[in-house]
């Protein structure tokens, strides 16, 4: 397995968990605890390597929270502009797999 593919799959997994409203706050709280915890995948005592995992995780978390807030703002704006006054249908993100 290539390193880039492995990293991408972890990022996709994390992104799906954060976007799932059922697990969102648990994942974000776990992320915050990981960032302040002295126990890391790579310890923070190692000058650069120790900060890389924290930086990547914080970047992904902030990006996803910002995207969620932007989507919510966009949906509220569309609901206000709707001529019938009805709220738009909720978009559900589905990942399809093939069973063989």
Beta strands, then each sheet from edge to edge (+ up, - down):
end
